[in-house]
Amino acid sequence: MSNYVDINLFKQSSAGTNVDSSESDLRVEFKYTAVSWFFITFFGTTRLPYQINFYCKKSGELFDSVKDKERISHYMTFRRK
């Protein structure tokens, strides 16, 4: 097991941007439930988001939207921080 995001689990944009691209090419949007926002606001932590959307800044397209808990957990564990 490596310490990197397995980009084969995720889609790629038409411009070649993937989920492990730099912040200059990628915008990541995390979606949380109302209960999760409560914990973020008052305790500074929460469980995993229920959805992650990946946008390419070059083309402006939404190239992947992840709702699968295992893929979300993998991304949150191994993403660039």
Secondary structure, 3 states (H helix, E strand, C coil): CCCCCCHHHCCCCCCCCCCCCCCCCEEEEEECCHHHHHHHHHHCCCCCCCEEEEEECCCCCEEEEECCHHHHHHHHHHCCC
